[in-house]
Amino acid sequence: MRRLLVRLDGDALDAAIGSSLTARTGSADTENVLRPIAVDGKTVRGSRTATSPAIALLAAITHTGDVLAQRQVTDKSNEIPAFAPLLDTLDPTGTVITADALHTQHAHGTYLRERGAHYIAHARSR
């Protein structure tokens, strides 16, 4: 099993699983109900080694906990450049995308509007 998993293309596997989950959850109905999707990044616990930094992932998740898509954030970067490529794998029409303060970018808002999505960007609270 380990040999098989090592040879898999992680992005292709994420895309296949994400599209399956998206099909299972369906899309917004005809009554103008928006389907919520949260975009958030996390560092994979235990992934840091003596020779490599910790692995960071950006994921699109339904509010019921289904992961629709995820991408690895490149080393020496942050979540911002991974936002559009992550959502390019989904059809955001009829959705409301929620994201944290890092994604309160003009380009992100423009991208989401052009793709037919609504969005809520959370401001940091102190």
N, C-alpha and C positions, 0 to 999 in steps of 0.2 A: 504494500500500500504506500509506503514511504517513497519508493522509487517512482510510482505513478504521480504522486502529489508534487514531487520535485520537478517533474517534466511538464506539469500543467502551466499554461499561461494564465496568471492570476487575473489579469484584466478580462480575458475571454470568459473565464469561469464566473467572475463577478457579473459580467454582462448577461450570461445565460441564466444565472440564478435570479438576477434582478428582473429580467424580462418575464420570467416565469411567475415571480411574485406580483409583478405589476398586472399581469393578465388575471391572476387569481383575485386580486383586490378590486379589479374593475376600475372604471373611470367615473367621473362625476355624472349624476343622473340628470334627467331633463328638467328638474326643478331648481336649477341653478345652485346646487350644493357643491361647494368647492371641496376637493379632496386634499387634506393637509399632508404636507411632506416637510420634515425637519432636515436641515442640512447642518451637520456638526462634525467637528474633527476631534480625534482622540489619539493619544500616544499608546501604542501597544505595550502593555505592561510586560516586563521581562525581555524585551527585544533588544535592549542596549547590550553591546558586548565591549570588550576591551578595544576592539578595532573598528567598531561601527556605532554610529549614533542610534538612538531608539527610532523605531519605525512609526511614522505618523500616518493615519488614514483619515480621509474625508468621506463621509457617508451620507446618503439620502435615505431617510428612514420614515416609514409611516408612523403616525402617532399611536398605532397599536404595536409597534416594535418590529415590523418587518423591514429588513434592509433591502432596499430596491436597487441600490448601486453603491459602490465604494471605489475609491482610487487611493493609491499611495501618494502621499505628498513627497515630492523630491527632497533629497537632503539639501540643507542650506537654503530652504525656501519656507513658505508658509502656505496656508490654505487658499489664499486669494487666487493664485494662478490655476488652481485645481478646480475651482467652482464651476466654471462653464463647461470644461471637459467632462466633469462628473454628470452634470445635468443634460449634456448632449446625448447621453445614453438613455434618457427618459423622454416621454412626451409630457411636458408640463402643462398642456392645455387643460383648463378646468381645475387647476390646483392652486393652493396657496402655499407658498414656500416660506418657512420660518428659518431664520438664521440668527446667529449671535452678532455682536457689535462689530466683529472683524469684517463682516460682509456688508456693512453699510457703505458700499462703494457705488458711485454713480453708474459705473459700467455694469455692475451686477443688476441694478434696477432696470437699466435699459435692456440688458440681455433678457431678463425675465419677462418684461412687457412685450418684447418682440416675439417671444416664444408663446405668448398667450397665457402666462401665469400671473397670479397676484402674489404679493409678498409682504412679509412682516419682518423687519430687522429689529432685533432687540437691542436696546441701549444698555450699556453697563450700569448697574446700580451700585451704590456705595453704601 
